[in-house]
Amino acid sequence: MDNTTRCGSPAMRGAQYCYSHRLLQARRARKNAERTRQRWFESVPLQDAASVQRALRQVMTRLLSGTIGHKQAGQILYRLQTASANLRTSERELER
């Protein structure tokens, strides 16, 4: 069904949608929540060694709790390693 055609099924009692559209809405909500959970790392500013350590602790906690997979954890840990190396390099340049 396209967006211009109205669903012919009646809404469920006490709900705004029919049964199938309510399932679809719940599925979309779960997907959006998962995307938000996966983007948590992108919003963490890595400005100093303490923030890198905090992010590392969050990655390990999420990995152990099962909210992120091994592949995603590996990708994030690689980014943290790169950020840590960049921070050391910039600190050395500031000391000169």
N, C-alpha and C positions, 0 to 999 in steps of 0.2 A: 504494500500500500504506500502510495506517495504522500507527501505532506499536505497536498491540497484536498485529498479525499478524507472525509470524516469517517471514523470507525463506527460501524453499525452496532457493535455490541454495547449493551447497557453497562453503566458503571457499577462496580461492586457496591454492595450496601455499605454506606459510611465511608466510601472512597471516591476519589475523583476519576479514577481510570477503570477500564475493564480488566479482567484477569490477565490477559496476555500483555497488555500495555503496562500493567503494574509490575509484572515480571521484568519487562524490558527496562522500565525505569529503575528498578532495583539493580539490575545488571549494570546499567550505566553508572549508577552511584558507586557501586563496588569498583568499577574500572577507574573512575575519577579518584576515588580514595587511594587506590593502589598507585596511580601516577603521582599523587601528592606524596605518598610515602617514599616513592623512589626518587623524587626530586629534593628530598630533605638535605642532601649533601651539597647541592648546588647553591643553597642559600647560606651556607656556613662560611663566614669570612675567615680566611687563613692569613692573619696579619702578623702573628708572632708564634714563637715556639709553643706557648701555652694553648693557643687556639688549635694548633696542629695536634697536640696531645689530647685535647678535648674531642676533636673529630675522630682521632684514632680510638679513643675509649668508646665513642658512640658506635663506630663501625663494629668493634668487637662485641659490644652489647647486643646490637641488632643481629649480628651473625650467630651468636650463641642462642638468642631467643628465636631464631628462625624467620625473622621478618625480612631479611635479605638473603640471597643465595650466595654460594661461594664465588661464582663468576663476578657478580656485582661487587662483592666485598673485595675481590682481587683488583678490580678496576679502580675502586676508590682508594685502596691502599697504595696502588701505583701512583695515583694523583697526589696522595699525601706525601709519598716519598719525594716526588718531584717538587712539591711545594716546600718541603723541608730543606731540600738542597738549594732551592732558589732563595730561601730566607737566609741560609748560612752565607751564600754568596753576596747577597745585598748587605748583610751585617758587616762582612769583611770590607766591602767597598766604602761603607759609611765610616769605618774606623780609620781609613787612610786620610 
